[in-house]
Amino acid sequence: MRYIVVFWIFLCSMFAFELDFSVGENGKSLDDNNTVLIFGGMQGDEPGGFHAASLLLSDYNITKGKIIVAPNLAFDSIIKRSRGINGDLNRKFASISPKDPDFETIQRIKELILRPEVSMVINLHDGWGFYRPTYEDTLKNPNRWGNSSVIDTSEINASKYKDLENIANKTIDNVNASLTNPKHEYHLKNTKTEELKDTEMLKALTYFAISNNKAAFANESSKNLPVHLRVYYHLLAVENYLKTAGIEFTRSFELTPEGVKKVINRELEIKLFDNKILLFLNSPRNVIRYVPFPINKELNYNTSNELTVVIGDKDSFFVQYGNNFQARIYPEYFEFSDAFNEIDIELDENRTSVPFGTKVKVKKSLLIPKIQNARVNIIGFNHSKDESNILVSKKDMQKQYSLDMSGKIYRVEFYELKGADLPQLLEYDSGSKIITNAPDLDEKDIITANSKDKFLGSILVEFE
């Protein structure tokens, strides 16, 4: 236990950075001021809320209407698994000092709420215990927040969705029809914020929204439930609110506890540096070494969801998925070449063209044909400097060099030979995110990189 505590202190202390929250739009506005705005990650230790919000961007297709989703409001706090590293973000909407580290975050959130197209705001939280209107026991009583639909008042002055209590109760009925256990029953929690002069709720996001004539609901799931169940209940509630707003959608998974568990625990995909490198993290090794990093490109990347981030720390980089550490990357620096962005390979004796940043599956064998003025490096094969024109099967690979713990996924890298000076592409795909806290390169790194072959790109091969 002592070593776990020490490691966690180290993990929290090493992340000195500022991550902005992301905003995604799904669907198309019908110009009827009926967009639904959804927030997750207001507190960093509430994964049910931020996972549910993230899925609305990655796995839902809005077929009628539009939603705007900000899934990771307190992103720094999410990474550190903290309620709020600068204090509770949800208590800064009444007033905030320009010197507060959260000032710009609060201003961005307010701007989203005040967009004329937004008519409904949903804030997703995880709370302790189970809310009950009357005292039952220490976990089920009026002071608990878990498994409740929260409103600040029964009715507001709004052009749409005035009757908050009626809408919330219909949502509660919908959620309660799909409970996995009767003990998880949802109830309405009306804080009567203004009537009771609730000093805490007067500072909250939902009260700011209704003060500006926008319908606002907070959905709470219980921290006493596993994360996938929290996400399940959040999505049941959100889907009902969307149906209330006339928004239609499809999703890529079955809305069941097991369906949700599968989708939030699936493998992660990260594409680095203009999609030249794919990291496919499925039970990944804790440490991934000698990943090519550029000296002549920005450190951009794309991810398969909005909760995954790449963060620099001294001489290495970390991949983090929500509250969970994934892998530590040690870079090797190169000058990058844009001479081409795909290669021909022979996969099980069938020739095919594969773009960089792609994973292919191998049943029996892999062969990379010779490329003029370039060489191939199959990580884990360890045969020669240029490993083209060699038939490779799984038995030839050294398991300790695989990307995953099961020893199936390996990197295949391509390099332009030094002095080849191949013509460069005029266009290439660019990542949308920039690695946070990346270290500055010193002169030695640059000199060493310039003495080596140029990195072209890589693919992943997965052996059956």
VENFENGI-V79529 format. One record per helix or strand of 2 or more residues. SS is the DSSP state (~ for helix, > for strand). FROM is the first residue (numbers start at 1). TO is the last residue. Records with the same first field share a line. If there is no record, write none. Layout:
# VENFENGI-V79529
SS=FROM-TO / FROM-TO
This chain:
# VENFENGI-V79529
~=2-14 / 47-58 / 75-79 / 89-91 / 103-113 / 164-176 / 182-184 / 201-203 / 205-211 / 227-244 / 257-264 / 394-396 / 399-401 / 443-450
>=24-27 / 35-39 / 60-64 / 66-70 / 118-127 / 130-131 / 140-141 / 148-151 / 187-190 / 215-222 / 248-251 / 268-272 / 277-281 / 287-294 / 300-303 / 308-313 / 316-321 / 324-334 / 342-347 / 350-355 / 359-362 / 366-367 / 374-378 / 409-416 / 433-434 / 454-463
